[in-house]
Amino acid sequence: MFATLSDRLADTFKNLRGKGRLSEADIDATAREIRIALLEADVALPVVKEFVAAVKERARADEVSQALNPAQQIIKIVHEELVTILGGETRRLRYAKSGPTVIMLAGLQGAGKTTLAAKLALWLKEQDKAPVLVACDLQRPNAVNQLQVNGERVGVPVFAPEVGNGVGDPVAVARAAMEEAKRKLYDVVIVDTAGRLGVDAELMQQASDIRDAVQPDEVLFVVDAMIGQDAVVTAQAFLDGVGYDGVVLTKLDGDARGGAALSIRQVTGKPVMFASSGEKMGDFDVFHPDRMASRILDMGDMLTLIEQAEKTFDAEQAMQAASKLAGQGGDFTLDDFLQQMQQVRKLGSMSKIMGMLPGMGQMREQLENFDEREIDRIQAVIQSMTPAERANPKIIDGSRRARIAKGSGRTVNDVNTLVDRFFEARKMMMSMMKGGGMPGMPGMPGMGGPGGGKRGKGKQQPKKAKGRRVSGNPAKAAQEAKAEKEKAAASAGNPFGVPGEDIDYEKAAADLNLPKDFSKFLK
C-alpha cells in the first residue's frame, strides 16, 4: 500500500547520510522531497502542508543542529509526525458497562462492510467475547446470504429474519436483534447496514434510523483505502450526515498509493481503529499509528509479528524443538523442520511476514516475486522420504536422492538443495540457542563478530598483559633482574612504610583524629 511513499522517503533520507551538519538548503530540499512524496501518495493537500511545516520547524530547532547524526534525527522527526497525523495513540473499542455492546458499521457499497463484519466478529471471539452478527443490509442482492456464509466460516451466529434482496425493514430487524441479544446473552452485537454507490439522502436517513433504534456504543465508518481522495470526501459526508466514532480501513494490502489512510484522521478528527489487509478472515487487527509509521519508513513492525506468532505458534511444539536444538542437534529431524515451516505458514504469506522486518523495503521486488508454493514443494520432498531418512538425512545417498526426487515430482538438485539447507538451518539454530543470537553478527553475545568471541560463549577473550622489556645485553639484563627482585622484596617487607622501620600504630591512630567512640575498633 505505502510502497511508493516508502521508496521516496528512503531516497530522501539517503541524501542526508554522512552530513555532519544540515544547512538551510538541505532542510528545504528535504522538505520539498517529503512534500512531493506525500502528494504522489495521494495525501490530502492540507495534511501535506501541515505535515511539512511541522517537519521544517523542528528540523531548524536545536534537536537537529546539535545532534551527532542529523540525518537520523530528521528520520525520527518524520516518524513522530507520521504517528501524529495517523492518530497518535491506539484507539481501543469502548464496551458497554451493562448489556450487550452494540457496534454499527456504515459506509459505501463495495467498501467491504459485510466481510469486515465477520472479521470483526472473529477478532472479538478471540478476545473471549460472544458476538452476534445482524443482517440489516436488505438492499444489496445476496447481502444477507453472504453474511450468513461468513458467519458460519468464523463460527459466529447470524441474526437474519429477513431474506433481503430489497425486501424487509432494516430498522425493525435492528430492534428485534437487540431483544434477541439480551435474551441469548450475547456480549457484542455487530450491525451490518446497507451501502450505496454514492452518498445520498436515502442512505443517510436509513443509517440514522438504525442508529437511533439500537443506540450503538460505537459507530464505525468502513472505507476502502484504495479509492484515494474520494475516501476523505465520503468520510466527511458520513460524519456530517450520520456521525461515527472511528474509521476502519479495508484493502490495505492493495497496490493503491494509500493517501486516504494518512488523510482521514487529520481531516475528520476521528481515529482509525481497525485495519483489514487481506482476504482471509484472520487478516484483521487493531490499527496502531506508531507501527504503521514504522512500516512506512521501512523500520519494520516486529511487535505485530510477535503478536501474530504468539497467537499462531504451538508453544508445546516450539519447546520440544528448542529442547532438541539445545542438545547436539541430532534429535532435530526433517519432520521437526517441516513442522516449523508449517507453523510459520500459519502466520500468512511469507512476503507479508518478511515485509514486517526492518530494512526489507530494499528487497521489495524479491518479496513481491516470492513463490508462496515453495513450502508445498519442500513438504512434497520431505514426505517422499522414509521415516529413517527424515530422522537421519546423512544416510540419503545418490540412489535415495533419485528415488525421493521421482516420488515428489522434483529434481535431484531440488533434493540436494533442501538437504543442504536443512543442515545449514540446523547449524544456525543450534548456534542461536547456545549463544543467544545469529552467528557472524557483530557486537552480540555468542556471535562471531567483534565483541562476541569466536567460540560463541558470549565473552570476549581478555587480552594478555604485555611483559617487561628485557635488554638484549646478558650482563645488563641480569643486573636489571636483580634490581627488580630487590625492589619487590623491599615493597613486600612492610606495606606501611620504609622496610625495617618500626611504626607506632597508637600514635598513627591518634594523628587520624578519629571520634572518641571509634577507639573500641582499634583494640
N, C-alpha and C positions, 0 to 999 in steps of 0.2 A: 504493500500500500504506500509506504513512505520511501520507496527505493530512490526515486529521483531526488527528493529532498535530502535524503541521507548522503547521496553521492555528491551533490552540490556543496553541502556544508563541509563534507570531508575535504574536498578540493580547496575550499576557502581556508580551512584551518591549516592545511598542509603548507600554504604560502607563508604562514606566520612562524613556522618552525625555525629554530636557530637564531631568531632575533632576540637580542638581549633587552631591547627596549623598543616600544612601539611609538612611532611618530604619529602626528595628527593625520598625515596622509595614509598611513597604514590603517588607522581606525576607520577613516572614511571609506577606504577601499573595501575593507572587511564588511562594513555596514551595507555598502552597496551590493556586495555579493550575497549577503544574507537576504536583503530585500528581494533581489532577483529570484533567489531560490524559493522563497515563500510565495511569491507571486506565481512562479511556474507550478508550484504545488497547489494552486487554486485556493490559497488562503484569502479571506476577505480583506480588501484594501484597508479599512480602518484598523483591523487587527495587525496588519503588516506595519502600518505607520507607528502604532503604539509600541509594538514589539521592538522595532529597530531603534526608535527613540530611547527606549529604556536601556538597550544594549549599549548604544553610543554614550549615554550619560554615565553608565557605570564603567565603561572602558576608559573614560577620561579621568576617572577617580584614582585615588591613591592605591586602591587594592590591585590595580594593574601596573601602574607606573613603578611601584616599589616591589613588585613580585619578582621572584627569582626566575620564573618562567612565564612571561606574559602570555604566550600562546595558550598554555594550559589554563591560565586564569580567564581568558576570553571564552574558552570552551565551557568552563564552569559557569560563567555568567549566562551564556546562551542556554545551558541546561536548566539553570534556575528559572530563567524567563519562560522557557518552554513549559516547565512544570506549572508556572503561574497561569499561563493562558489556557492550559489544559484543565485547570480547576484547582490546583494546589493540593489539597488533601483528598484522600479517597473518601467518597461518599457512600455510606452503607444504607441498607434498607431500614426503614422505620417500621417496627412491628407494633400492632395494636396492643394496648395494655389488657384489654378484655375482649373476648370474642375473636372471630377469625380476622386476620389481616387481609384487606382487600387491595389487590393490585390491578389497576386498569391499564390496558395497552391501547394506545391510539397512534394513528399515522396514516400515510397514504397507502393505497393499494400497491402491492409489489415490493413493499419495504421489508417484508418477511415477518410480519407480526405473528401469523399462525404458527410457523416453525419456531419462532423465538419464544412463544408462549410455552411450548413443550420443553424447550431448552431450559427456560427459567424454572419450570416445574421440576425437572430433573435435578437442577442445581439446588433447589430448596429441599428436595427429597434427600440429597446428600448431606444437607445441613440438619438432618433429623426432623424435618417438618413434614406435615401431612397435607399436601396441596391438592386442589381440585381445579380442573380447567372448565371454563364456562364458555360455551359457543354462542356468542352474541353477534357474530358476523353472519347474518342471514341473507345478505345481498349477493355476495360472490358465489358463483356456481361451485358446488362441492367443498365449500369452505368448512362446513360442519363435518363432513366426512373426513377431510384432511386432518382436522383437529382430533377426531376420534382415532384415526390411524396413528398419529404422532403420540397421542396419549397412551395408546396400547404399547408403542415401542419403548416408552420410558417408564411404563408401569404406573401411570397416574390416572385416576378416574376422570371421566369427562361428563359434565352435565350438559345434555343436549336434547331437550324435549321437542325442539322443532327441527325439521329436516333442512330448513333454509331454502336456498335457490330462489330467493325473492319472496318467500312466504314466511309469515310469523312476525311477532312483535319483540324486538330485541330488549326493550325496556322491561316487558313482562318476564322475559327469560332471566334477566338480571335480578329482578326481585325474587323470583322463585329460587334462584341459585343461592341467595342469601339464607333463605329458610332451610334449604337442603344442607348447606354447610353447617348451620347451627345444629340441625337435627343429627347429622352424622359426625359432628365434632371435628371438622377439617380445620387445620391451622391457618391455611392461606387459600384465598380464592383469587384465581387469575382469570380476569375477564378479557376475552379476545373480541374486539369490536371491529366493525366494518370500516373499510377504507374507500377512497375514491381515487380516480386517476388525477384529480386535481382538487384544490381546496374550493369548497362551495358551501352555501348556506345550509343545505340539507345535511351534509356530513357533520358540520359543526353543531347543528341542532340535535342530531341523534346522539352524538358523543356527549353533549351537555346533559341530555335527558338521562342517559345511562349513568353518568357521573352523579347526578342528583339522586338517582334511585338507589345506588349502592354505597354512596358516601365513602369513596376509596381512601385508604391511608396513603397510597402512592399512585400517582398517575404518571406513567412512563410514555414518553414520546419515542416511537421507534422510527429511525431514519436510516435510509440506505446511504452508507458512506461513499458510494461510488457516483452519486449524482451531482457532486460538486457544489457550486454556489447555490443551486436551487434548493439544496437541503437547508441552508441557512434561512432562505426566504420562507420555506414551508414551516420550519421550526418557529419562526417569529409569528406566522399567521396562526398556528395552533395555540401558541402561547397567548395571543390576544383573544382568540375565539373561545377556547376551552380552558386553557391553563394546564400546566403539568409541573411535576416536581423534579423530574430528571429525564435524561436522554439515554437511549440505548442505541449504539451504533452497530449496524449489521454489515456483513460482507467486507470486513476489514482485511480479508485475505485476497481481495480483488486487486486488479492492476491499475486502478484509478489513482489519481495523484493525492487524494486524501486530505485536501484542504478543509473539508467540512468538519473533520474531527478537531482541527485546530481553531476553527472559527466559531462553532456553535456555542461553546461555553462563554466566550468573550462577548458575543453579540447578544445572546439571550439571558446570560447570567445564571442559567440552570446547569448543574453539573452533569457530566457524562458518568453514568453509574455502572453500566454493563457494556460489554463488547462481545460480538459474535464474529468468529474468524474462521468459519469452515462449515461444511455441510453436515458433519456428524453432530449428534445430539450433545456430545460432550464438549464441542468446540464453543464454549461459552464461559465467561468468567467476569469477575469484578474488574472494572476499569481503574487502573492505578496510574495517575498522571505522571508520577516520577518514573515509573517503569517504562511508560510509553515514550517519555522524553529520552530515556537512556537508549531505547531501541532506535529512535530517530538519529541519535548521534553515534550509533554503532558501538555503544558501551555494553550491549547485551542486556539480558533480563534473567539473571541467574535465580532470582527469588521465585519468579513464576515457574521456571524449570524445576526447581527444587520442590515447590508445592505440588506440581503435577507428578513428579516422581514419587513423592510420599503417598499420593492417592493411588497410584498405579502399581508400584512395585510390591511384591510379596515379601514382607520383612523376613519371614522364616527362610525362604529360598535364598535371599540375599545373605543371611547369616551363615547358611550352610556353605554357600560359595566362598564367603570370606574365610571361613574356618579351613576350607580346603587349600586356599591360596596361602594361608598363614603358615602352613607346613612347607613341605618341599615342592608342592605344586603337582606332585604325581597323582593326587586324587582328583584334580580338576580336569575333567574329561571333556570331550567334544559334546556330550549330552548337556553338561553344565554350560558350555559355551553357547550352544543353541538356545538353551533356556534363558540365558541372559539377553541374547539378541531378541528373543520374543518379548521379553519384559520391556525392553527399550521400544519395541514396535508399538506397544500399547500406548505410549505417550503421544503417538500421532506420526505424521510424516517426518522422515529423517531431515529433510530440508528445513522444516519448521523448527525442529529441535535444535539443529545446528545454528539456525538463524538467531537463537537466543544467546549464543555465546559471544563474548566481546570480540570485536575485530573481524567477525565473519562477513561483514559487508564487503570486504575486499575480495571475497570469494563468492560473490553473489551469483555470478554466471555458472560456476561449477555446481552450486547448490540448486539452482534452477534446473540444471540438466541432470541432476542426480536421479538414477533409476530406482524407484521405490520397490521394484520387484527383486532387487539384489538379495534381500533377506530370504525370499522364496527360493531363489537358486541355491543359496547356502543351505537352506533346510533340505532341499532335494538331495544335495550331495551328501550331507551328514546322514540322512535317513536311508541312503543307499549302502551305508557301511554296516558291517556286522557289529553286534554288541562288543565283541572283543576289540575290533578296530576303533570304535568310538572311545573305549576305555583306555586304549594304548595306541595312539596314532603312529608310534615309532615302528610298528610292525607292518605298516602299509608300504609294501614294496611295489615294484613296477607292475607286476601282473594284477595285484589288488587294485591299483590305481586305474588300470584299464577297465577292470570289471565295474568299479564304482562309477567311472565316467559313463560307461554304457548304461548302467542302471538308472542314472539320474538325468540322462539326456544332455550331459555336458561334455566338455573335452577333458583330456588328461591334464592339460595345462591349467584348467579351472580347478581340478582336484589338487594339483601341486600348489597352486596359489593359496587355496583355502588352508591346507595343512601348514604351509609356511606361516600364514597369517595367525593361525591358532597358536603356534609355538611362540611367535613374537608377542602376541597379545598376552599369553600366559606369563611370559617372562616379565613384561612391563607391569602387569597387575601384581605379580609377586614382589617386584621392586617397590611398587607403591605401598603395598601392605607392610613391608618391612621398614621402609624409610620415610613414609608419610608423604610421598609426592612422586611426581613423574621423574624418571631419570634424565639427567642431562640439563635440567633447568637450573640456572644459576641462583645461588643465594638461598636455596630452600633446604630444609633438613632432609638428609638422606639422599641427596641428589648429587650428580656428578659435576656440577658447575662449581664456580668459585664459592668458597664458604661451605661447601657441602661435603667435601671429602670423597675419595674415590670408592670407598667401600660401602657407602650408603648407611653409615651408622649415625649420621646426624651431627657429628662433631668434627671440627676442623683439627687436623693434627697439629700439636704445638710445635713451634719452631725450636730447634736446638740452639742453646746459647753459644755464642762464639767463645772459643777458648783464648787463653792469654797468649799473646805473641811470644815466640821463643827466638832468641838470637841464633844466627847461623854459626857463630863462633862458639866452639865447645867450652872453652875456658870462661867466656863471658856468660854463657848460658848456665853453667854450674854456679857461678857467682850470684846471678840473679835468682836462681832457685834457692840458694842458701839464705839470701836476704829475705825472700818471700816466706821461707819457713820460719825464720826468727820472728818476723813480723806477726805471723799467725799465732805462734806460741805466746808472744807477748800480749796480744789482744785477748787471747783465751784465758790468761792468768787471772786478771781482775777486771770484770766488766764495768766497775765503778770508777776506775781512775788509773793512775800510773801503776805499772806492775811492781809488786812488792811493797807498795805504800800502805801503811795502816790507816784505816778510816775510823773516825769517832762517829758512829751512827747516831748516838743520842744527840750530839751537837748538831749533826746534819739535820735531824728531825726538828730540833729547836729552831734552826735557821729557816725552816719551811714556814714557820709562823702558823701552825695548824690550830684549830679550835681546841679548847681545853678538853671537851668531851671526846675528842678524837684520840687521846693518848692511849685509851684501852686497846686500840687496834695495833699499837706498836709493841705491845708486850708479847 
